[in-house]
Amino acid sequence: LDEANTLSAQANVYRQLAQPAEALALYEQSRQIRTQIGDRAGLARVTASVAYLHHEAGREPEARKGDEEALAAVRAMGEKPDGPAAASSTGRDGSGPGMVLR
């Protein structure tokens, strides 16, 4: 789990530095680890982050698909989509990040 968290943190830095390809590669590595270890909450967070990366790049179909996957993961954990673990890359008004998974 520490490795997955580190990869996600590094991906966040690359995203903030406007280096989306590097961020995406690190998010994907983190997603693989989280899938292998069964970290559903972390997987939902990373999936939402990837969706937001697509949103920032103007790839709305990919962003929506990622949002749907993240929300499905949240629901699978028994959370409500509007609850504290909800995820949306486009936010409720479509302008930016929605709820952030913690």
Secondary structure, DSSP 8 states (H G I E B T S, - for coil): -HHHHHHHHHHHHHHHTT-HHHHHHHHHHHHHHHHHHT-HHHHHHHHHHHHHHHHHTT-HHHHHHHHHHHHHHHHHTT--TTSTT---SS-TTSSS------
